[in-house]
Amino acid sequence: MRIIKITILLLVVQWFYSWTSLFAQNTYRLKAVHGEVSDEAGAYVPFDSLRYLWSYGEGTGSTDHHEYRFLFFGAHYDYIKPVADYVEKKLYLSDVKTNSVKYRWNEPGYYFKEIEKTFYELGLNGEVLKRESLFLNYLNEWKPNKKYEFEYAANGDLNSVEYFFYTLDDVWKPIVKLEMEYDNNSNMIDAVHYEGIANQQWRPKLKDSFIYNGLVLEERLTQGWDSISSEWNAQLMDSTVYHYNIEGFCDTVYKYQNLDGNGLELHFKKVYSYDVNGNIVEFYLNQKDDLNQSIEPSYLAEIAYVDNVPTALVSSTWDATTEAFKRYRKTNFIYNDQLLTSVYSNEWDELSNSWVFDNSEGGQRFTFYYEDIYTTSGVNTVESAAEFKIFPNPSSEKINIELDEGNIENIEIINQAGEVVFSNQDPIQAKILTVPVGYLESGVYFVNIHSGNQLGTKKIIVK
């Protein structure tokens, strides 16, 4: 369960409004995210890492994409954005529109091994036309995994999204399709969900209809498809109603569901409190108690800010015995010069009445790395300034890298296609460094070394 949870968290999309967009440093871009889990000994153990493959000059705005920070540790996107973007919420789409590589920690060999690659195809206006990923199978072969295909209207509105999964039979299987319709203000008024069936065909499943008051969303209605009559069922499946305070912020969301066919009943109520700057400082989740058929408190999130930037989220659950909320986890957000550098959790200890190291199943830490936006991983743009030796070369298992002067701070291994196949996820200060290359395919690679203001590159051959 922990592996599944953290894998999803590293690939999860970045849904929410960005608090740092007004002041994030535009000269930097997000380079990598390194994930760790806690163990019973009170230490962090490496797990998954994500490396973004920017080209020269790309990455503007990527430092603003920390709104997904609340998804770490299982926090729900509704905590931050009550009226979330519909398409991104349904299909888990990423705002960081660049190629990336995901690495998994290889415990026996003590190195990160590539396990997934994601590639984007963009249109002339930067819109995503296709997103496709590959995974490394048990034979150490790269195989297609999943892909999204997008179609747009002339005005830029997203008309449809199709999601496919690559099967063991080497065919793309249709999974989910969304078709959207908009009004003259580009407000989505209908979204039809299709499910994939045989012969690359789609079958209607659900339809969401949106009701607005001007530009403000007031209600979302969900209907199911009747395959016998080939029509949408007149009886609603769900209804979500949005209420707003005098400042225009959504402060209450009611979710009605028709679970037994007897009509809509209230099952969830979400209540939001805001500060004077419009930041959500409290989120209450109330849900239906099937035993007494009433809406009862369930969860509380309290968010602290400094200069409109979230610094901590305290999670509490409702204790029916004491009829009070009981805190259990605190998520901390650490910054360096207004760039998010770390997210980690503490758990509440009842005995000491304090926050302690989180060595529970949900204990995690994520570290963010950045680079100058005008650097590149491209082979042809590296200037040889740092002098170093690589041996043995050629090699089939490991290479040793020795710098003549100074210390090695960063290392990248790049294939002939210009893709980064290895890079350090944690800072380095070493004169000599040993790097595994046995998991790489045979061929020619380029090793980039960063030492202070100096860069160097050398060619290696992997046998």
C-alpha positions in Angstrom: 0.0 0.0 0.0 2.9 2.4 0.8 4.5 1.8 -2.5 1.3 2.5 -4.4 0.6 5.6 -2.4 4.0 7.2 -2.9 4.1 6.3 -6.6 0.8 8.1 -7.1 2.0 11.1 -5.1 5.1 11.5 -7.2 3.1 11.5 -10.4 0.1 13.2 -9.1 -1.0 16.3 -10.9 -0.7 19.8 -9.7 -4.2 21.0 -9.4 -4.4 24.0 -7.2 -4.0 27.7 -7.3 -0.4 28.7 -6.9 0.4 30.8 -3.8 4.0 31.5 -5.0 3.2 32.8 -8.5 3.5 36.4 -7.4 7.1 36.2 -6.2 8.7 32.9 -7.3 12.1 33.3 -8.9 11.6 33.2 -12.6 15.3 32.5 -13.2 14.9 29.0 -11.7 13.0 25.9 -12.8 12.1 22.7 -11.0 14.7 20.1 -11.7 13.8 17.1 -9.6 11.6 15.8 -6.7 13.1 13.2 -4.4 10.8 11.0 -2.3 11.6 9.2 1.0 9.7 7.1 3.5 10.3 6.8 7.2 11.3 3.6 8.9 10.8 2.3 12.4 14.4 3.3 13.3 13.4 6.9 12.9 15.2 7.6 9.7 14.2 8.3 6.1 14.8 5.7 3.4 15.1 6.8 -0.3 12.2 5.8 -2.5 11.0 7.4 -5.8 12.4 10.4 -7.6 11.2 12.4 -10.5 13.6 14.3 -12.9 12.3 16.9 -15.4 14.0 17.0 -18.8 13.9 20.7 -19.8 15.5 22.1 -22.9 17.5 25.3 -22.9 15.4 28.2 -21.7 12.4 26.1 -20.8 10.8 25.8 -17.4 9.4 29.3 -16.9 6.8 29.1 -14.2 7.7 25.6 -13.0 8.6 27.0 -9.6 5.0 28.0 -9.2 3.8 24.5 -9.5 3.9 23.7 -5.8 0.2 23.7 -5.3 0.3 19.9 -5.4 2.3 20.0 -2.2 -1.0 19.3 -0.3 -1.4 16.1 -2.2 1.6 14.7 -0.4 0.7 12.6 2.6 -2.8 11.9 1.1 -4.3 15.4 1.5 -7.3 16.0 -0.7 -7.3 18.7 -3.4 -10.6 20.0 -2.1 -8.8 21.3 1.0 -7.3 24.1 -1.2 -9.6 24.6 -4.2 -13.3 23.9 -3.6 -14.2 24.4 -7.2 -11.3 22.4 -8.7 -10.6 22.3 -12.4 -12.9 19.6 -13.7 -10.7 17.9 -16.4 -7.5 17.9 -14.3 -9.4 16.5 -11.3 -10.9 13.7 -13.4 -7.9 12.6 -15.4 -5.0 13.5 -13.1 -3.2 15.7 -15.7 0.0 17.5 -14.9 0.7 21.2 -15.3 4.4 20.6 -15.6 4.4 20.1 -19.4 7.8 18.6 -20.0 9.4 15.2 -20.4 10.4 13.5 -17.2 12.0 10.3 -15.8 10.9 8.6 -12.6 13.6 6.7 -10.7 13.1 4.0 -8.0 15.7 3.4 -5.3 17.5 0.1 -5.7 18.2 -1.0 -2.2 20.7 -3.8 -2.9 22.7 -1.7 -5.3 22.2 1.6 -3.5 21.4 3.6 -6.6 18.4 5.0 -8.4 17.1 3.0 -11.3 14.9 4.4 -14.1 11.4 2.8 -14.0 9.2 5.2 -16.0 9.6 7.9 -18.7 6.9 10.5 -19.6 6.9 12.4 -22.9 4.8 15.3 -24.0 3.8 16.5 -27.4 2.9 20.2 -27.4 1.0 22.4 -29.9 2.0 25.8 -31.2 0.4 27.6 -28.3 2.0 25.3 -25.7 -1.2 23.2 -25.3 -0.7 19.5 -24.6 -1.6 17.3 -27.7 -0.3 14.0 -26.3 1.2 12.6 -23.1 2.7 9.2 -23.2 4.7 7.1 -20.7 7.0 4.1 -20.9 7.8 1.7 -18.1 10.7 -0.7 -17.5 9.5 -4.3 -17.4 11.0 -7.2 -15.6 13.1 -8.0 -18.7 14.7 -4.6 -18.4 12.9 -3.5 -21.6 11.1 -0.2 -22.1 7.5 -0.8 -23.0 4.6 1.6 -23.6 2.4 2.1 -20.5 -0.3 4.7 -20.9 -1.2 7.8 -23.1 -3.5 10.7 -23.2 -4.6 12.4 -26.4 -6.2 15.9 -26.5 -8.3 17.8 -29.0 -9.1 21.5 -28.8 -11.6 24.0 -30.3 -10.4 26.9 -32.4 -10.7 29.2 -29.3 -8.5 26.9 -27.2 -11.2 25.2 -25.2 -10.4 21.5 -24.6 -13.0 19.5 -26.5 -11.9 15.9 -25.6 -9.4 13.8 -23.8 -8.8 10.1 -24.5 -6.9 7.8 -22.1 -5.4 4.5 -23.3 -3.5 1.7 -21.5 -1.0 -0.5 -23.3 -1.9 -4.2 -22.8 0.3 -7.3 -22.7 -1.1 -8.1 -26.2 0.8 -5.0 -27.4 -2.3 -2.9 -28.2 -3.6 0.4 -26.9 -6.8 -0.3 -24.9 -9.3 2.6 -24.6 -10.0 3.3 -20.9 -11.7 6.7 -20.4 -12.8 9.4 -22.7 -14.2 12.9 -21.9 -16.1 15.1 -24.3 -16.8 18.7 -23.2 -19.2 21.4 -24.3 -19.0 25.0 -23.4 -21.1 28.2 -23.4 -20.1 31.5 -25.0 -18.1 32.4 -21.9 -16.0 29.2 -22.2 -17.8 27.8 -19.1 -18.1 24.0 -19.3 -21.8 23.1 -19.5 -21.7 19.4 -20.2 -19.0 16.7 -19.9 -19.8 13.2 -21.1 -17.8 10.3 -19.8 -17.2 7.2 -22.0 -15.7 3.9 -21.1 -13.6 1.9 -23.5 -15.0 -1.3 -25.0 -13.8 -3.8 -27.7 -12.5 -2.8 -31.1 -11.3 0.6 -30.0 -14.9 1.8 -29.4 -16.4 4.1 -26.7 -19.6 3.6 -24.8 -21.4 6.4 -22.8 -21.3 6.0 -19.0 -21.9 9.3 -17.2 -22.8 12.9 -18.0 -22.1 15.9 -15.8 -24.0 19.1 -16.4 -23.0 22.4 -14.9 -25.3 25.2 -13.8 -23.9 28.8 -13.4 -25.0 32.1 -12.0 -23.2 34.4 -14.4 -19.6 33.0 -14.3 -20.0 31.3 -10.9 -20.6 27.6 -10.7 -23.6 26.8 -8.5 -24.4 23.1 -9.2 -23.1 20.0 -10.9 -25.6 17.3 -11.8 -24.6 13.7 -12.7 -26.7 11.3 -14.8 -26.0 7.7 -15.8 -26.4 6.1 -19.2 -29.3 3.6 -19.7 -27.9 1.0 -22.2 -31.3 -0.5 -22.8 -33.1 2.7 -23.9 -29.8 4.3 -25.1 -30.7 7.5 -23.2 -29.6 9.3 -20.1 -31.5 8.3 -17.0 -33.9 10.9 -15.8 -33.1 10.2 -12.2 -29.9 11.9 -11.0 -27.0 10.0 -9.6 -25.3 12.9 -7.8 -25.7 16.6 -7.2 -23.0 18.9 -5.9 -24.1 22.4 -4.8 -21.7 25.3 -4.2 -22.4 28.2 -1.8 -20.3 31.3 -1.7 -19.7 34.0 1.0 -20.1 37.7 0.5 -16.5 38.0 -0.7 -17.2 35.5 -3.5 -15.3 32.6 -2.0 -16.9 29.1 -1.9 -17.5 28.4 1.8 -19.8 25.4 1.7 -20.1 22.4 -0.7 -23.0 20.0 -0.4 -22.8 16.6 -2.1 -26.1 14.7 -2.6 -26.1 11.1 -3.8 -28.7 8.6 -5.0 -27.3 5.3 -3.7 -30.4 3.2 -3.3 -32.6 4.5 -6.2 -34.9 6.4 -3.8 -33.7 9.9 -4.7 -30.9 12.2 -3.7 -29.8 12.4 0.0 -27.1 14.6 1.6 -24.0 12.5 2.1 -21.1 15.1 2.4 -20.9 18.7 3.6 -17.6 20.6 3.2 -17.1 23.9 5.0 -14.3 26.3 4.3 -13.0 29.3 6.4 -10.8 32.0 4.8 -8.4 34.7 6.1 -8.5 38.3 4.9 -6.3 37.4 1.9 -8.6 34.7 0.6 -6.5 31.7 1.8 -8.3 28.7 3.2 -7.3 28.4 6.9 -9.8 25.7 7.9 -11.5 22.9 6.1 -14.2 20.8 7.7 -15.5 17.5 6.2 -18.8 16.3 7.5 -20.3 13.0 6.2 -23.4 10.9 6.6 -23.4 8.4 9.5 -25.3 5.4 8.2 -26.2 4.3 11.7 -28.1 7.4 12.9 -28.7 8.8 9.3 -27.3 12.2 10.2 -24.4 14.3 9.0 -21.5 14.1 11.5 -18.1 15.7 11.8 -15.3 13.6 10.2 -12.1 15.6 9.4 -10.5 19.0 10.1 -7.6 20.6 8.2 -6.0 23.7 9.6 -3.5 25.6 7.4 -1.0 28.2 8.5 0.5 30.8 6.2 3.4 33.3 6.2 3.1 36.0 3.6 0.3 34.0 1.9 2.5 31.0 1.6 1.4 27.8 3.4 3.9 26.6 6.0 2.0 23.9 7.8 -1.2 21.8 7.6 -2.5 20.1 10.7 -4.8 17.2 10.2 -7.4 16.0 12.8 -10.1 13.4 12.9 -13.3 13.5 14.8 -13.4 11.5 18.1 -17.0 10.5 18.8 -16.2 9.5 22.4 -14.8 12.9 23.4 -16.9 14.7 20.8 -13.8 16.7 19.7 -11.3 16.7 16.9 -8.1 14.7 17.6 -5.0 15.8 15.8 -2.8 13.1 14.3 -0.4 14.6 11.6 1.3 17.9 10.7 2.6 18.5 7.2 5.5 21.0 7.1 6.5 23.1 4.1 10.1 24.4 4.1 11.3 27.2 1.8 14.6 28.7 0.8 14.4 32.2 -0.7 10.8 31.6 -1.6 11.4 28.3 -3.3 9.8 25.2 -1.8 12.6 22.9 -0.9 11.1 20.2 1.4 7.8 18.7 2.5 7.7 16.4 5.5 5.4 15.2 8.2 5.2 14.9 12.0 2.8 12.7 14.0 1.2 13.8 17.2 2.4 12.0 20.3 -0.3 11.9 23.1 2.2 11.0 25.8 4.6 13.9 25.3 1.8 16.1 24.0 4.0 17.2 21.1 4.9 16.6 17.4 7.4 13.9 16.9 9.1 12.1 14.0 6.5 10.4 11.8 7.5 6.7 11.5 4.0 5.6 10.7 3.0 4.1 7.4 2.2 7.6 6.1 5.6 9.1 7.2 7.2 10.7 4.1 9.6 13.5 3.0 9.9 15.1 -0.4 12.8 17.3 -1.4 12.7 19.7 -4.3 15.7 20.6 -6.5 16.1 23.5 -8.9 18.4 24.7 -11.6 19.0 27.9 -13.6 16.5 28.1 -16.4 19.2 28.8 -18.9 21.2 25.6 -18.3 20.6 22.6 -20.4 21.1 18.9 -20.4 21.9 18.9 -24.1 25.2 17.4 -25.1 26.3 20.1 -27.5 25.9 23.0 -25.1 28.3 21.9 -22.4 31.6 23.7 -22.3 34.6 21.7 -21.1 36.1 23.6 -18.2 36.2 21.2 -15.3 38.9 18.6 -15.9 38.2 15.1 -14.7 39.1 11.4 -15.4 36.7 8.5 -16.0 37.8 4.9 -15.6 37.4 2.2 -16.6 36.1 3.3 -20.0 34.6 1.3 -21.7 32.7 -0.3 -18.7 30.0 -2.8 -18.2 29.3 -2.3 -14.4 30.6 0.9 -12.8 32.7 4.0 -13.6 34.9 6.0 -11.3 35.0 9.7 -11.8 37.9 11.7 -10.4 38.0 15.5 -10.5 41.4 17.2 -10.8 40.5 20.2 -8.7 37.6 21.0 -6.5 34.7 18.7 -5.7 32.0 17.1 -7.8 28.7 18.7 -7.0 26.4 17.4 -9.7 26.6 14.6 -12.2 24.4 13.8 -15.2 24.7 10.9 -17.7 23.1 11.6 -21.0 22.3 9.3 -23.9 22.8 10.1 -27.6 19.2 11.3 -27.8 19.9 14.0 -25.2 17.9 12.3 -22.5 19.2 12.3 -18.9 19.5 8.7 -17.8 21.2 9.3 -14.5 21.6 12.3 -12.2 22.3 12.7 -8.5 19.2 13.4 -6.4 21.0 14.6 -3.4 23.8 17.2 -3.2 27.4 15.9 -3.7 30.7 17.1 -2.4 33.2 14.4 -3.6 36.6 14.3 -5.2 36.1 10.7 -6.4 32.7 9.3 -7.3 31.6 5.7 -8.3 28.5 5.5 -10.4 26.7 2.3 -11.6 26.2 1.9 -15.4 25.4 -1.8 -15.6 21.7 -1.1 -15.9 22.2 1.1 -18.9 21.8 -0.2 -22.5 25.0 -0.7 -24.4 26.1 2.3 -26.3 27.7 5.8 -26.1 26.9 8.2 -23.3 28.1 11.6 -22.1 28.9 12.4 -18.5 28.4 16.0 -17.4 30.2 17.2 -14.2 29.3 20.4 -12.3 31.9 21.8 -9.9 31.3 25.4 -8.7 31.0 27.5 -11.8 32.8 25.0 -13.9 31.3 22.4 -16.2 32.9 19.4 -17.9 31.8 16.6 -20.2 33.3 13.3 -21.4 32.2 10.5 -23.5 31.9 6.9 -22.1 31.0 3.6 -23.7 28.8 1.1 -21.8 29.4 -2.5 -22.9 
